[in-house]
Amino acid sequence: MSVDFTDKECQYNSRKKLFGLCDDQYPLSIPAYIDENNGSKWIAVVVNENRFHVIFTAIDKCIEIKKENGKMAKRCDGVLSYDDTIVFVELKERGASGNQWVIDAEKQLRETLAFFEKEDIAKTFHHKKAYISNRMHPKFKVSQTRRMNHFFETTGYILRIENRIYL
């Protein structure tokens, strides 16, 4: 089954040097989106120094991705794209210590990427990245280096675990 990762109904655009990605907790039916004004809501901060025309496509709560058994697949929150670069993003707001939020986010990214890589559009992107962003844990931890290296080896995507996304 083909998945439309370019559904215009799920897209937001920005050329700003700095903007945020938000995923409001309430109502639960609202997909992730770009916000250019209210930094207090930003889970991830996107630094776009070159002012690329960036498209953010919400995936979770907007694009249906179903497994062969008909059940909904785990989906990441969204994807940023510009030129020949694509950046899948999972947004978290968990303050608890421990690693479970990273494990959960990685599963969501992997499942989304598996579906994306089956689509012809995947071949048009030469720079492929994935971010796990958590406002409560904004900085990269060296302890995640093995996880990030393994992610790259198995998916071909560079994984970063931090809340600043540099384009």
Buried (B, 14 or more C-beta within 10 A) or exposed (E): EEBBBBBEEBBBEBEBEBBBBBBEEEEEEBBBBBBBEEEEBBBBBBEBEEEBEBBBBBBBBBBEBEEEEEEEBBBBBBBBBBEEBBBBBBBBEBEEEEEEBBEBBBEBBBBBBEBBBEBEBBEEBEEBBBBBBBBEBEEBEEEBEEBBEEBBEEBEBBBBBBBBBEB
